[in-house]
Amino acid sequence: MRGIRTLLGNHMANHRLARQGREDLWPLYFIWSVHRTCNFRCQYCDDHRGHKHPDLPADRVLGTTESIRLLRIMRSRTPSVLMSGGEPTLREDLPQLTRAARELDYYPIIMNTNGSCLHRLLLDPRWRSWLADLDHVVVSLDSLDSAVLSDMWGSPRTEEVVRNILVLRELALEHQFKLMISTVIQPGAVSHGRDVLDFCNDLGLCFCPMPVNVGPSIDRSLFHDPDYSGLVELILERKRLGFPIAGSERLNRRMLTAAPLQCRNTLKPHIDYDGFLIWPCKGCVSVDPVRIDVLPFSNLESLYEHAKGLIDPTGFQERCGAHCNWSQNYTTDAYAHGLMHPSSIVKEVADFLRGR
């Protein structure tokens, strides 16, 4: 499988770069916002710059042919892709894009969705093979109370999400994808996060906890919620007991307690809806990121060489000022730790691929 070979090749190169003190590391995966359109208006969700997706212009989205070219360019040195939005399933050619990613041998192919449209889409013949082209399907679920969800998400379609999760659970074995449930834990609503944890554990679904952010940083009021520390310890205990919870125990403890991290953004480049790389990070606070059109480049090596000439990523964390607490940053933190502590990287990678 070429995706695995790319991952191993990048790891050997990254080990050498890290020993030299460099931070221009080759990717684990890239995050692709396939478009901005979204049918929800979640309280906590924005474009990492404080703008709600439904309020943003939705034009200049790459067409199908351009999108497949983007996948081909990024695949030259990237083993995995995470497709997000907006809400990616609102893009009509999404099955074509995931099929192209499969044919290019990306692994794993990850889809992040609110799950609200799947009951309709999966009846369409154009979407019938779509799930078979995915390795991980991540569905958002922040509560089991439909009234609470409607308020959080700004949508009345909450029951459809829960029903679709149950359908996906049945389809996961047939189509060989890992179903994962992403839960944003919020002050004053911590008990709802615990309800979803229990729901996932009862059904054998992989639970992905996400402490809510204000901007790029964790909402510090979470630490004043008397229920939060108890939920953190419960999540870690169940991880130790073998329940499917995404990421290692170390990664979860650090993320849920907002431990300082090693941010290595070249490990997870973010490509926006219009095919522009946001370099070196979309969440920069003190320094404006640059936007680089990916399509004129023939491969990732030439793209990264150009980008490094604009902003050197080595030492950029000290200049950025963001203090991010996104799970993706703790993924790169865990990997950066593993480059210097090789025994830890085996468990981190295995946990990620298994979704445990």
Buried (B, 14 or more C-beta within 10 A) or exposed (E): EEBBEBBEBBBEEBBEBBEEEBBBBBBBBBBBBBBBBBBBBBBBBBBBBEEBBBEBEBEEBBEBEBBBBBBBBBBBBBBBBBBBBBBBBBBEBBBBBBBBBBEBBBBBBBBBBBBBBBEEBBEEEEBEEBBBBBBBBBBBBBBBBBEBBBBBBBBEBBEBBBEBBEBBBEBBEEBEBBBBBBBBBBBEBBEBBBBBBBBBBEEEBBBBBBBBBEBBBBBEEBBEBEBBBEBBEBBBEBBEEEBBBBBBBBBBBBBBBBEEBBBBBBBBBBBBBBBBBBBBBBBBBEBEBBEBEBBEBEBBEEBBEBBBEEBBBBEBBEEBEBBBBBBBBBBBBBBBBBBEEEEBBEBBBEBBBEBB
